[in-house]
Amino acid sequence: MSVYCDESKKTYYCKFSYVDWIGKTRWTTKRGFDGKKKAAKYEREFKRSNNE
Protein backbone atom coordinates (compact mmCIF):
# COMPACT_ATOMS: atom_id res chain seq x y z
CA MET A 1 0.00 0.00 0.00
CA SER A 2 1.30 3.40 -0.94
CA VAL A 3 -0.69 5.83 1.17
CA TYR A 4 0.82 9.15 2.18
CA CYS A 5 -0.28 12.15 4.21
CA ASP A 6 -0.33 15.64 2.66
CA GLU A 7 0.64 17.76 5.65
CA SER A 8 -0.23 21.10 4.04
CA LYS A 9 -3.82 20.11 3.21
CA LYS A 10 -4.35 17.61 6.08
CA THR A 11 -5.55 14.94 3.65
CA TYR A 12 -4.25 11.60 2.38
CA TYR A 13 -3.33 10.43 -1.08
CA CYS A 14 -2.27 7.19 -2.69
CA LYS A 15 0.34 6.72 -5.39
CA PHE A 16 0.90 3.30 -6.91
CA SER A 17 1.80 1.42 -10.06
CA TYR A 18 -0.34 -0.98 -12.04
CA VAL A 19 -0.16 -2.90 -15.31
CA ASP A 20 -2.58 -1.63 -17.95
CA TRP A 21 -4.41 -3.71 -20.56
CA ILE A 22 -1.47 -3.46 -22.99
CA GLY A 23 0.95 -4.84 -20.41
CA LYS A 24 2.71 -1.55 -19.73
CA THR A 25 3.45 -0.48 -16.15
CA ARG A 26 1.86 2.85 -15.28
CA TRP A 27 1.74 5.10 -12.21
CA THR A 28 -1.35 6.85 -10.86
CA THR A 29 -2.09 9.24 -8.01
CA LYS A 30 -5.41 9.99 -6.33
CA ARG A 31 -5.57 12.82 -3.79
CA GLY A 32 -7.99 14.26 -1.26
CA PHE A 33 -9.01 11.36 0.97
CA ASP A 34 -10.31 12.11 4.48
CA GLY A 35 -8.61 9.10 6.04
CA LYS A 36 -5.82 6.62 5.47
CA LYS A 37 -8.23 3.67 5.29
CA LYS A 38 -10.26 5.33 2.51
CA ALA A 39 -7.13 5.85 0.42
CA ALA A 40 -6.01 2.24 0.94
CA LYS A 41 -9.49 1.00 0.01
CA TYR A 42 -9.42 3.02 -3.23
CA GLU A 43 -6.07 1.49 -4.16
CA ARG A 44 -7.29 -2.07 -3.51
CA GLU A 45 -10.47 -1.55 -5.52
CA PHE A 46 -8.59 0.09 -8.40
CA LYS A 47 -6.13 -2.79 -8.66
CA ARG A 48 -8.91 -5.38 -8.37
CA SER A 49 -10.92 -3.73 -11.18
CA ASN A 50 -7.85 -3.66 -13.45
CA ASN A 51 -7.19 -7.37 -13.00
CA GLU A 52 -10.64 -8.37 -14.30
C-alpha beads as a LAMMPS data file, in Angstrom:
LAMMPS data file: protein, C-alpha beads

52 atoms
51 bonds

1 atom types
1 bond types

-500.0 500.0 xlo xhi
-500.0 500.0 ylo yhi
-500.0 500.0 zlo zhi

Masses

1 110.0

Atoms # bond

1 1 1 0.000 0.000 0.000
2 1 1 1.304 3.400 -0.937
3 1 1 -0.695 5.828 1.174
4 1 1 0.823 9.152 2.176
5 1 1 -0.276 12.155 4.211
6 1 1 -0.333 15.635 2.655
7 1 1 0.635 17.764 5.646
8 1 1 -0.232 21.099 4.036
9 1 1 -3.825 20.108 3.210
10 1 1 -4.348 17.606 6.083
11 1 1 -5.549 14.945 3.647
12 1 1 -4.248 11.603 2.384
13 1 1 -3.331 10.432 -1.085
14 1 1 -2.272 7.187 -2.694
15 1 1 0.342 6.720 -5.389
16 1 1 0.896 3.295 -6.907
17 1 1 1.805 1.425 -10.055
18 1 1 -0.338 -0.980 -12.042
19 1 1 -0.161 -2.895 -15.307
20 1 1 -2.585 -1.633 -17.951
21 1 1 -4.408 -3.707 -20.560
22 1 1 -1.467 -3.456 -22.987
23 1 1 0.951 -4.844 -20.408
24 1 1 2.714 -1.551 -19.726
25 1 1 3.453 -0.475 -16.149
26 1 1 1.859 2.850 -15.281
27 1 1 1.739 5.101 -12.209
28 1 1 -1.348 6.845 -10.865
29 1 1 -2.087 9.238 -8.009
30 1 1 -5.407 9.992 -6.334
31 1 1 -5.569 12.823 -3.791
32 1 1 -7.985 14.265 -1.264
33 1 1 -9.008 11.360 0.970
34 1 1 -10.307 12.114 4.476
35 1 1 -8.607 9.102 6.044
36 1 1 -5.817 6.620 5.471
37 1 1 -8.231 3.674 5.290
38 1 1 -10.256 5.325 2.507
39 1 1 -7.131 5.854 0.421
40 1 1 -6.010 2.245 0.936
41 1 1 -9.495 1.000 0.010
42 1 1 -9.415 3.016 -3.228
43 1 1 -6.066 1.487 -4.164
44 1 1 -7.290 -2.074 -3.505
45 1 1 -10.474 -1.548 -5.523
46 1 1 -8.595 0.091 -8.401
47 1 1 -6.127 -2.787 -8.658
48 1 1 -8.906 -5.376 -8.373
49 1 1 -10.919 -3.732 -11.181
50 1 1 -7.852 -3.661 -13.445
51 1 1 -7.194 -7.375 -12.995
52 1 1 -10.641 -8.372 -14.304

Bonds

1 1 1 2
2 1 2 3
3 1 3 4
4 1 4 5
5 1 5 6
6 1 6 7
7 1 7 8
8 1 8 9
9 1 9 10
10 1 10 11
11 1 11 12
12 1 12 13
13 1 13 14
14 1 14 15
15 1 15 16
16 1 16 17
17 1 17 18
18 1 18 19
19 1 19 20
20 1 20 21
21 1 21 22
22 1 22 23
23 1 23 24
24 1 24 25
25 1 25 26
26 1 26 27
27 1 27 28
28 1 28 29
29 1 29 30
30 1 30 31
31 1 31 32
32 1 32 33
33 1 33 34
34 1 34 35
35 1 35 36
36 1 36 37
37 1 37 38
38 1 38 39
39 1 39 40
40 1 40 41
41 1 41 42
42 1 42 43
43 1 43 44
44 1 44 45
45 1 45 46
46 1 46 47
47 1 47 48
48 1 48 49
49 1 49 50
50 1 50 51
51 1 51 52
